[in-house]
Amino acid sequence: MSLVFLNSHQSAERHDDAIWGAAWTSADTAVSVSADGSIRQWSSVSGQRHPPNGTPPAPHTLALISLSVSPDGKRALYNSLEGHTWLLDLESGDIIGSHESYMGSSGDAEPSWSISLNPSGSTYASSNASGNVTIHSADPSNFGERLSSIASGRVKFGMNCRHSPDGRKIALALETGQIFVFDLEASSLLTTFTSHAMAVRSLSWSADSSLLMSASEDRRLVLHDIRSAPGNTIASFTGHTAWALSVDIAPEGTLALSGSADKTVKVWDIGARSAVSTIQDTGEVWSVSWRPKPSALGIPRAFLTGGEDGFVRWWKAGGT
């Protein structure tokens, strides 16, 4: 089987540097963060700034490196290179939370790197150089307050952390290629995966929180079954010729999407374990995101990408 995806449009403006995070929201907007220090919101229909007369937050002095959007599309959590975390109200355009994670009187403050907003909206998680996952308050009244920490047992850099859609688990990927999955309620380790020999850059959960896909510098994507103990590797997906930088499982669960330093985007048939579409982009593809609303036909029909040239691009299945 092969699928054709066509570039329908791109953002009306470009960031001044690479896009390191982009997400298609359930409100049918898109949010992007860039190495130029800016966060922007776009209409997914037109590619224009959203809202049209809105004023986005002033660019930060350092790169923005991590992005997490709430399931209802109303809030965006994002993080900078040095570990400054913000919570943005996407409807009003106001910053409603700000936390400098590298500042702390206790002496155990650690700069956040990757951040993930719990689907409940009450907390967020961050990874850092210690190999731990830190849980913070996402309540604007005490935003950023450290609530707990879960240790992986490895003092290695946490490249990516991602909550499961049900909010009960969080996955942490390290620079060594190991992936840890924690039970948030029990603050305990559920399972460990050693699927990669190099750093894992991106993680994505299936909609039912049972499967986890990883994208690694070893150029592979790996699909894991969280329900088995110890964790079971279901399949390995190969075809990229450089680092796999981003991954996203479609809400319908049939297809996955990946972006790579080889300047391509690949669409994968999860059941067939093969690529069904390869798209040549203009540069490294640092972020990919399916449209979060499942199509009436049960087949993923659209996604967006963001990468080296600073544009957000929307893609749709041929014939739609």
C-alpha positions, 0 to 999 in steps of 0.5 A, a space after each residue: 500500500 502507498 499513500 500520497 500526501 500533498 502540501 496544502 499550504 504553509 504558515 504565512 510567515 516564517 520563524 527567524 530560525 528552526 522550529 523545534 516544536 509544533 502541534 496541531 491543536 483540537 481547536 484546529 489551530 497550530 502552535 510552534 516554538 522556535 530557536 529564535 525564541 518565539 512562540 506563535 499560533 496559526 490558523 490551520 485552515 489559512 496558515 495566518 496568525 491566530 487570532 488575526 489581531 492578537 499579540 504573541 508573547 515577546 520572543 525570549 532571548 534564548 531558543 524555545 526547545 519543548 512544547 506541550 499542548 492541552 487536549 482541549 487546545 486551550 493551553 500551551 506549555 513551553 520551555 527554553 534552552 536554559 529551563 524557563 517554562 511558561 504556560 500560555 492561554 491560547 484563547 486570550 494570548 496571556 502568559 498565565 504561568 512562568 517558572 525559572 526552573 534553574 532558580 531555587 533556594 533549596 540547592 536541588 533546582 535543576 533546569 528543565 529540558 523537555 516538558 509535558 503537560 498532564 492531560 488533566 491540566 493540573 500538573 506538568 512534568 520535566 526531564 533534566 540532566 539527573 535522569 529524573 522526572 520532576 512533577 510541577 504544579 500547573 496551577 497559575 497560582 503556584 505554577 512551577 512549584 515542585 511537587 515530587 520527583 521520580 528517579 530512573 536510577 540512571 544519572 543520564 540526560 533526559 531527552 524527552 518526557 511524555 504523558 500518556 493520554 490517560 494521564 496515568 503514566 509518563 515515559 522518559 527517554 534518556 541520551 543512552 537510548 533507554 526508555 523508562 515508563 512510570 506509574 504517576 499515582 504510585 510514583 514507581 517504575 512500571 517498565 524499562 525498554 532498551 530498544 535503542 543504542 543512541 539517544 531517543 529524541 521523541 516519544 508518542 503514545 497511542 490514543 489508548 495509552 497502551 503503545 509507545 513509539 520512539 524516534 532515535 538518533 540510531 535512525 530507527 523508530 520502535 513500537 513498544 507494548 506498555 501492557 506487557 511486563 517486562 516491556 515488549 518491543 513490537 516492531 522496529 521501523 527502518 528507512 531514515 538515513 539520518 537521525 529520527 527527530 520526531 514521531 507521532 501516532 495518529 489518533 486512529 492508531 493505524 498510521 505513524 508519522 516521523 521527521 528526520 535529519 535526512 530532510 524527509 517525512 515518512 508515513 508508516 503503516 503500523 500494522 504492515 510495519 512499513 513506510 507507505 509515503 515519503 515526503 522530501 522537505 527542505 531541511 531537517 524535520 524537527 516536529 510532526 503532528 497529526 490532526 488530533 480529530 479522527 476523520 469520519 472514515 477512520 483514516 488519518 487525513 492530515 498532519 503538519 510539520 515544522 523544521 529547519 526553514 522556520 515554516 509550519 507546513 500542512 499536508 493532506 491526503 491526496 483526493 481529500 
